[in-house]
């Protein structure tokens, strides 16, 4: 592992550990242990806010440990911390505020590991999709501790379900990716939603019941708002300082991009621009929740961190604002308000449709958000809230329907040129390689004359 990648992972591990430290600063060890037991036994079905059920301290420790394990798995498998790596850390840390914990992720990861053994492939190839497949972690928790009891039947059901999920997802996600045409960023959420639509009815046929819940904490806006704005400001400053000459100009280049899932901002525009983008995305998402009179709590922090994570690959100010605006308009004109819990999450996670705005324009993005605000509330009825990536599933449906219409009548934005400074860097590398080849040829010639 090269020095640059090692240094990047140091920051990733520090990010994970910071949550643990904050948790222990806010709660006593006994409270954290009791909180962990409560988190493990929670069914985690949407929406289960860990702040609500155990308090901020234990919830933050859970976030830190889940994030640390995620980073460790990626580190030992030498996963590059490029766009895909950064967004995975953002997703895993975000959803560990309300659904993922250190217990309910392992059976799914085991399933992918078994898949790799049977197919004689390296786990590193599927490590990210395995981690993202923990979107169905509530299914594991609910069946394992069904009705508050741990029985042989429930344990076997939970383990088998986890292995099936982890085993199938590498195949399913590769197939569904082709259906979305690059207009939804959460392909894993769409794929896992399809799988949930099969698994949940099957389990219901054998007597298992899954009921959506609403455990939603309030009253933390000032404290959490100050922390989020401070963190985002620090990230932006770090981005600017990392490359004072090119960072801001490269960020402006990010704003030209459609947000296609295949466009990695870290490669096209550099880490400096990506840090600026991540920080600005976080400020926009946080401000939206505050302006609509929403709540900064576990689930919305999860959504904000997800928006920030995808700032490395897919989301930027110009393509998330139209979608969020469309969802807000839906809240003002439909049978709910923008600050209802589900509508708040729809506005944050609904930015999976950012490529619609980036590819086909502002109005298309607003319309996509407007439609999504309704679809996301009803698309998951078939799996009763066990899919944490419900907006990914709903966004996939919206993108599949919108693609043939938009592509027929609107010319797409396909901008994908690297930022000038990145092109110069590539040319320098090519030049250095050419010089090295010339030196080797010279040495070979001298040796041949000996």
Buried (B, 14 or more C-beta within 10 A) or exposed (E): EEEEBEEBBEEBBEBBBBBBEBBBEBBEEEBBEBBBEBBBBBBBBBBBBBBBBBBBBBBBBBBBBBBBBBBBBBBEBEBBBBBBBBBBBBBBBBBBBBBBBBBBBBBBBBBBBEBBEEEEEEBBBBBBBBBBBBBBBBBBBBBBBBEEEEEEEBBEBBBEBBBBBBBBBBEBBEEBBEBBBBBBBBBBBBBBBBBBBEBBEEBEEEEBEBEBBEBBBEEBBEEBBEBBBEBBEEBBEBBBEBBEEBBBBBBEBBBBBBBBBEBBBBBBBBBBBBBBBBBBBBBBBBEBBBEBEBBBBBBBBBBBBBBBBBBBBBBBBBBBBBBBBBBBBBBEEBEBBBBBBBBBBBBBBBBBBBBBBBBBBBEBBBBBBBBBBBBBBEBBEBBBBBBBBBBBBBBBBBBBEBBEEBBEEEEBBEBEEBBEBBEEBEEEEEEEEEEEEEEEEEEEEEEEEE
